[in-house]
Amino acid sequence: MLRILVTGAAGLVGGEVCARLVERGHRVTALVHRNTEICRNDGRQVAVASTLKGDVSRECLDWDEATYARVASTHDLLIHCAATVRFDLPEEDYAAVNVGGTANALTLAQAGDMHYLQVSTAYVCGTRNGTIREDDPLPELGFANGYEASKAAGERLVRASGLRWTIARPSIVVGDSATGAIRQFDTTYAAFKLIAEGRVRHMEARGAATLDFVPIDHVAEGIAALAEAKDRAIGGTYHLVSGQPLPVAQFAAAIGSYPQFHAPTLVAPEDFDPDALPAMERRLYRRVAGLYASYFQRDPHFDDSGFRDVTGLASPQTGEPYIRHLIDYCIQVGFLPPG
């Protein structure tokens, strides 16, 4: 049995990670900020050993000295899931939460001589295309947004920490591979809804671009497996990604195959002018959909051979049938309109 502290435990990925660790018999302390409910992706409560409030962006996580010392000395592993995943924040927010939060989590792990598992993103590769290997050096520049840059900065802190560390890099996390279920319709889903409902009808995209949608169950299972393989996984960076990146054109066609939805018109970047869009579409594009436009222009192929080696896990089938599965779930629960 491992004694594991999970930051961001009330989040989408954090809750599902906690559930898997508890099922395996580990003693899990859930670190939360405001929301104290630890839930699985299907909404079921997770019976963690204890729940602890804290703020990763504050020194000593805003705890008193005694609490800090107690938490540091009673855990074997810290899994750092806490982060902001929004793309529209000022730099100081990313610096406080994603970079400063990582620094504070590392300091806590050092105080207790814990193993440390950082949850990052596969898109720390920036705007590179082609094969992206798990051991490729981190780029210094070329990130599409402040989120990616902050996660890369966090990784640099992890590598320089001197701890026994592991880095997990999910790609674009979406619904369950079997049911399509997702308990939070935010980030990518917000843009998807605008596109499907025809409120954003044009997307800046390259013909060869692909989207790497990975099921949440594969991501959570992968993080739990890396936690249990912590001694083998030390010093490694691991991609938790789909086996089938989806061409953007297929993504658009899948949406358009539903009679109540609108396939977006894909416009080459050199021909795209957001100022030429109708007024309402222009506002929605700039506020929401446009934040994700860079993902419609890239074609990374994430190699996950190291992850498969250490854990024995491979992503479930994804591709176009999986996207339809996700859409069907969105319709079923009323996030998207029925036909």
N, C-alpha and C positions, 0 to 999 in steps of 0.2 A: 504493500500500500504506500503510495506517495502522498505527501502532504503538499497540496498545490494551492497557490494563491492565483486567482484569475482576475485581472483588471478588466473593466468594461464588461462585467459578467451579465449585466441586464440588457446588453445589446443583442442584435440579431445573431451574430456569430458567437459571441461570448456565452449566451444562454445555451446554445446547442452544444458548445464545447463542454460546458459544465455538466450537462445532462449525460454526455458520453463518458466523462471521467467518473461521475458518480456511479453509473451503471457498471463500470469496471472495478468498483470497490475502493476508489481513491477518496481521501478526505479533502474536500474542496471548500476553500474559503472564497466567497464571492465578494469582490470589491466593487462597490457601486458608487455612483455620484448622487443623483437625485432619486431615480426610480429604484425601488428596493425589490421589485418582483423579478425573480429569475425564472424565465419561461423557455420552454423548447420552441422550436419553430412552429409546432402545431398548437401552441398556446398552453400546453400542460405545464404545471408548476414543477420546478426542479428542487428536490430535497437536498440542498447543499448542507454541509456541516454547520456553516455559519455565514452570516452576511455582515459585511463591514462597510460603513460609509467612509469615503475619502475623496480627495480631489488630486488627481495625478499632476495637475498643473501647478500645485502649490508645494512649497518645500516641505519635506517630511509628510507629504500627502495630507497636510492639515491636521495631523495627529499630535497628541502630546507625546512626551519623551517615552513614557512607560508603554503606551500602545505601540509606538514605533518599534521599540526594542522587543516587545513580545511577539509582534507579527514577524519581524526579521528572524527571530530565533526558532520559530515553530513551523517553518515551511522548508521543503526541499527544492521546490521548483516554483518559479514565477512565470506565468503565461501572460504576456502583455497584449491584450486585445484592445484596450481603451484608445480611442482616437476619434477625431472628427473626420468624416468621410465626405463632407460637403466640398463643392468646388468653387463656391462663391464668397469665400471669407477673406478678410484682410490678412496680410502677412503676419501680423502680430498674433492672430488667433492660431494659425498653424504653428508659429514659433512656441506659443505657450503650451498647447495641448499635444501636438504630434512630436515636437522636438523636445520641449521642456518636460513633457510627460514621460517621454522615454528616458531622459536623463534622470528623473526622479525615481522611476521604476528600477533603473539600473543601480542607483545608489542604495535602494532598499535591498535588492538582491545581493549586492556586495556586503552589506551589513550582516546579512544572514548566511553568507557563503552559499547561496542558492544556485542551482542551474537556472538558466534564463532562456525563455522562448519568445521571440518577438514576432508578432503578426504584422506583416508589411503588405506590399502589393507587388504583383508581377510587373506592374507598369512603372516601377522605378527604372525600367529600361529607357524611359523617355520616349522620344518619337522615332526610335530605331525600328527598322523593319527586318524581316528575315528571321533566321534562327536566333533565339535568345537562350543562351545556356545558363544554367544555375550558377556557375562559377565565373561568369563574365564579370569584369570589373564594373563598378558603379560609374555611370557617367557623371560628370561635374555639372554639365549644362544640358539644354535640350529637352527640358520637361514641359509637358503640355499645360500644367497648372500648378498652383501652389501646393495642392494636396500631394501630388507625385514628388515634388521637390522636398517637401517636409518629411515624407516617408523615407526618401533616400538619405536625408540628413540624419534621421533616426537610426538607420542602418549603420551609418558611419560611427555613431556613438557606440552602438552595440559592439562593433568589430574592435573598437579601441578600448573596450571596458576591462579586458583582462579576465572576464568571467568565462565560465563554460556555457557558451551561447549556441543557440540555433535560431535560424530565421525561416519563417514560413511565409510564402508569397502567393496568396490567392489572386486570381484574375478578377473578372466582373462577377460578383456573387449574386445568383438569382435563385429561383425556387427549387424545391425538392425534385430529385430526379424521377421519383416514382409518382408523385401526386401533383407536382407543379406548385405546391403550396409555399407561400411566403407570408410571414406575419407582419411585415412592415413594407408598405408600398412607398418607398422613398427613393432618393437618388435616381438611378437609372430608370426606375419605373415611372417617375414623374414625367420624364422626357418621353418615354414610350407611350404614355397615355395621351399626351398632346399630339403626338404623331398619328397614333391609331385613330383618334377622334377627328382628325383633319384640321385641328387648330394650328398645327405647324405642318405645312404641306411641302416644304422644301428643306432639304438637308445638304449641307456642304459635305461632299463625299468623293472618295477616289474609287474607281472601278475595281481595283485589286484589293481594297481594304477588307479586313475581317474583324469580327467581334468574338472575343473569347469569353463566352458565358459559361460559368462553372456552377454546378448545383451546390447548394449550401450543405447538403449531407456529405458530399465528398470533401468539402473544405473542413467541416467540423471533425469528421472521421480522421482526416489527415493530420489535423493539429493534435488530436488525442493520441494518434499513433506515434507522432514525433515526440510527444511528451513521454510516452512509455519507452521509446527507443532513445531516450536522451543521451545515454552514454555513447551509442553508435553515431548519433546525429550531431555531436559536438563539432562546432566550427563549420557547419554546413548551411547552405542556403537552398531551399527546396521550393519548387514551383507546385502549387496546388491549382491545377488548371484543367480545362476541358481537353478531351482527346480530339475534338473536331471544331476548330475555329470556324465560325459561320461567315461566309461572304456577305458583305453588306447588301448586295443585290438580292440574295436569297432572303435575308431578313426583311427587306422591303416587300418582296413578293409574298412572303408568308403573311404579313399584315394585310396586304391587298386581297388575299384569297378569301377573306371574310367579307361578306357583302356589306356589312354595316361599317366597315373600316376603310381607311384611305391609305393606299401605298404612297409613301413620300416620294416626291420627285428628287432624284439624286443629282446634284449639280457639282461639276468639277470645281475645285477651289478657285482656279483662275477665272471662272465665269460667275462665281457666286458673289452677290452684293446684298448684304442684309438690309441696306438702306432702301433697296428696290422692292422689298416685301410689303404687302399690305400692312396698314398701321397696326392692327391687332396681332397679326402673325409676327411682325417685326418685334413687338414688345415681348411676346411669349418666347420667341427664339432667343432674344438677348438675355432674358431673365432665367430661362430654364434649358430649353433644348440645345441652344448654342454652347452651353457649358460642356456638353458631351460631344461636340462636333469633331474634336480631334480623334475620337475613337472610331469615327467613320472614315478616317483618312489614313489609318495605319494598318500594317500587315505584319504584326509580330507573330512568330511561331515559337511558343514557349516549350523548350525541352524539359521534361520532368523525369529523366532517367535516374537521377540521384534520389529523388523522392521515392520512385517505384522500387529502387534498390533497397532502401532503408526500411520502407514500410510494407512492401508487397502490394500496395494499393494502386489501382488505376481508375481514372475517371469513368463513370457510366457513359453510355452512348449519349451524345448530345446532337448537334447538327439541327437541321430544319424540323424534323419530327419533334424534337424536344422544345423548340420555340413554340410550335403549335400547342404543345402540352401546357406551356406556361400561359399562353393566351387563353386557352380554354379555362384554366383555373381563374384567371382574372375576370372572365365573363361569369363564371359560376358564382363567385362571391360578390359580384356587383361593382368591382373596380372598373371594369369596362362594360359598355352597354351590350345587352343581348341582341341577337339578330332579329 
